[in-house]
Amino acid sequence: MKRKIITIDEDKCNGCGECVIACAESAIQIIDGKARLVKEQYCDGMGDCLGECPTGAIQIEEREVPDFDLAATRAHVAQTGGATAVKKFDEAAIRHGLAPAAAGVGTPRQPVAVAGVGDPGKPTPHAHHHHGGGGCPGLKMRTLQPGTPAAAPTSGGSGLPPKLNPSELAQWPVQIHLVSPQAPYFKGKELVIMNTCGGLASADIHWRFLRGRSVVVGCPKLDRTEGYAEKIGAILAEPSIPKALVVRMEVPCCGGLTAIAQEAVRLSGRTDLILEEVTLALSGEVLSQEEVTP
């Protein structure tokens, strides 16, 4: 049928992720640093994402596409975002006139429990990530306040302080492009899928995340991520790896790392693998740590 649906100009898109947050239908994802429409049946064409796009990359057009599928979209939202995301979806469906409040899809004041996705009152990952207006949150300039002064320089020629803390890194290389899925250091350990900025944002990265684990590092916005899911999936196919831990920053574009990890778990062919997402604030503290569904 011919109906209204969004279109995204990738040349204008800066990958900020504001549209992902605004879309109650989870119809948009950041893939390879750009906003992409996941499936036409998930877009209701109402355009809640338009006003959040700082570059004007999103427009509404009318073209021949499949009908918006309310039930399939709700199931998709439940799988990807959990009970809180379903509540947001139900409220949007009522607001958009796509579902009556009494149709069994919940009301704005009554969260809907979704089997297997946790407590309706529990925040899902990314619930705290909204940044109002002003362009890409990942590019917004901020001044942070370090808690500890720099160590005094040594009397040696370099002027650099001595090493104060031992490294917990037990492998090399670490960049996703460079590691081999067959490397022996992946076996028998949890795998950390680390964002590029985390090592600078958090002073706790080594003892909190790297100790006793293997690691791969990448940026979902700036890297060429073609093949990332396939390579990580090949690593995770190793049956002795019990868990994968995505460590991402709070900025929306970093959510692409979780999407890559979810696809990697699916590609691994394993159903026993645990996948968790840890979200770090720009100042380094852990904002959330939750299991996510592949």
N, C-alpha and C positions, 0 to 999 in steps of 0.2 A: 504494500500500500504506500501511498505518498503521504508523508507526515513530516512534522518538524523534528529536527535532530541537530545536535551540535557538530561543528566541524572545527578542527584545530590546525592552525597554520604553524607548522613546525619551525619555519624560519623565524617567526616572531617569538616562539615559546622559549623562555629562559630556564625552564625546569624547576620553577620555584615550588610547585606543589600546592599552591593556594586553591586551585581548582579541585584537586583531589580531596582536600578537606571540605570544600563547599558541597561536593556531590554526595547527597545522601544515598544514592543508588550504587556507590562504589563502581561507577561505570568508567572512571578515568584512573589510570596509573601512570607513574613516571617510569618510562622504559628507555634505557640508553640516554638518560638525561633530558628526555622530552615527554610532555604529556601525550598520552595516547588513549583513544577510546577503546576500551577492552572488548565490548560487544555491543552491537547496535540495539539488541533487544533490552539492554540494561539502561539505555538512555531514554528518559521520558520526554525530552525535548523542552523542558520547562525553563532551562537556562539559569539555574541557581549559581552555576559556576562563572557566568559571564562577568558579573560585577566584581569578582575576586581576582580576575586576571589582570595583572599590572601592565601587560604589554599589548592587550587587545588581540591576543592570538586566537581567542574563541569567538565563534559566531554561530548564530542559529540559521540553518537553511532548511528548505523543504525539498525532499527527494524521496525516491522509491527505496524504502527500507522495510525490514520486518517490523511487525507490531511491537510496541513496548510490552514486555512480558512481566507483569506484576509479581506473580508467584515465583518465577525463576529468578527474578532480580532479588526478591526478598531472601531466597535460599542462598544466593551468591553473597549477599550482604552478611548473612549469618555466618557463613563459612569464613569470610575474609576479615570481618570486623567484630563479631561477637554480639552479645545481647544489647550493649549500649548502642552499637551501630544500627541494630534492628529497630530499636526504639526511635532513633533519629529518622530512619527510613519510614517507619509507620507514620510519624508526625508529618513528614514531607508528603506522603501519599494522600493523607487526609487534606492537608493544606492545598495540594495541587488538584484536588477533586477527583483523584484516581481511585480512592477507596473511602467508603463511609466509615465513620468512627465505630459503628456497631458491626462491622463486617468481619470481626475476628482478627484484625491486624493491629489491635492495641489503640490506645488513645494517648494524647500528649501527657496525661497525668498517670498513666498506668504502664510501666515497663513490661515488655513481653519476655518471658523466659524462653530461651531457645536451647533445646537439648544439646548437651555436649559443648556448649560455649561459655559456661560459667554463670555466675550470679548476675542477674540484671542490674544490681546496684553497684557492681564492681566496674571501675573504669577500664576500658580496653586500651591497648597501646595506641598512642597518638592522640588520645583525648585531650591532652594538655598542649598540643602542638600548634594551636591556632595563633597566628600572628596577624593582626588586623592591618590590611592595606599596606601601602608603602613599598610595593615590589617584593622581590624575592627575600624571604627571611634569611636565607643562607648568605646573602650579600650585604645585609644590613650591618653597618659599622657599630661596634659596641666597645666600650672600655671596661675591662674586667679588673677586679681587685685581687692580685695574688695574696695568699695568706702568709707566705714565708719569704723573707728577704734572701737574695742570692748569697751563695757561699762566698767567703773571701777567697781571692785568687792566691795561688801558691807563689812561692818565691822562684819557681822555675822559669824557664825562658818563655813558655807559652802564655803564662798568666791565667791559665784555666784552673778551676778548682779540681781537686782530686776526685776520683770516682767515690761517691758516698754510698750508693746502694748497688748491690749485685744485680746483674741482668737475669731475668727468668726466661729469656728467649733461648730455645733449645734447638733451633733449626735455621737454615738459610738455604734458599731464598724464602721470602715471605709474600711477595707480590703475586696476585692470582695469575697474571700472565706468565710468570716465571716458574712456578712450582710444578713438579711432576706428580700426577695423581698416584703414581706407584711408589712415591718416596716412602722409605721405611719409617720415618718419624711421624707419619700419620697414624700408624697402627696402634691400637689399644689405648688411644687418647681421645678425649673430647676435642672437637674442632672449633676454634674461635674464628668467626668470619668478621674481621675487624674493619671498621671504616678508617680511611686515611687520616682523618683529623683527630681521632680519639687519643692517640699517643701523645699529642701536644695538649689536649684539653684536660686530661686527667693524669695526675701524678701517681695514681694507683694502678695504672694499666698492668704493670708487670706482676705485682703480687696478687691483684684481684682477678685478672683474666688469663695471664699467660702461664702462670705457675702450674706445671704438670700437664699443660695442654699444648697442642699444635695450633698453628695460626696461619691464615691467609689474609691478605690486606688488599682492599680496593676501594674505589670511589664510584658510586653508581651514577654520578652526574658528569664527572670529567673524564673518566676512563672510557676507552672503547670496550664496552662490556659484551660484545658478541662472543659467545662461547664461554662466558663466565659460568652460567648455570650448568652447562654440560661438563665443564672441568670440575666444578665443585661436586656435581652429582657423581662423577667418576671417583672422586675421593671418598665420598660418603657411601659408596657401594661397598667399601671395606667393612665387613660385618663386625669387626672388633671395635669400631668407633661407636660409642654409646649415645653421644649427644652432639648436636651442633648449637653453637651459641652465637647469635648475631649481635654485635656491639655497634650501635649506630648513634649518631647525634640527634638532638631534638629537632633540627631543621627538617622541614617536610621532604626535601629532595633526597635525604639520606634514607627515607623509607624504601627507596628502590633496592637497597641492599637486602632488606627482608624479603622483598618479592623475588629477588634472584635466589635467595636461600630456599624459599618455599618451592620454587620450580626445581632447584637442585635436588631437594629431598624427593620430589615426585620422580625425577629422572633416575635417581639411585635405585628405584625399584623396591626400596625397603619400607616396611610398615611398622617396624619396631623402633625407629629412630625418633628421639625426642628433639624438638626444635624450640629454642627459646630466643626471645628478643630482649635485649637490654638497651634502654635508652638513656643516654648521657646528656646532662645539661651542658651548655657551653662552658660553664665554670667547672665541669668535671664530675659533679656528683651524680649518682645513679637516681634517675627519676622513676624508672619502673623496670621490672624484670618479670616477664610473663611468658608462659608457653603459648606458641602460636600453631595454628593448624596448617600443615603443608598444602 
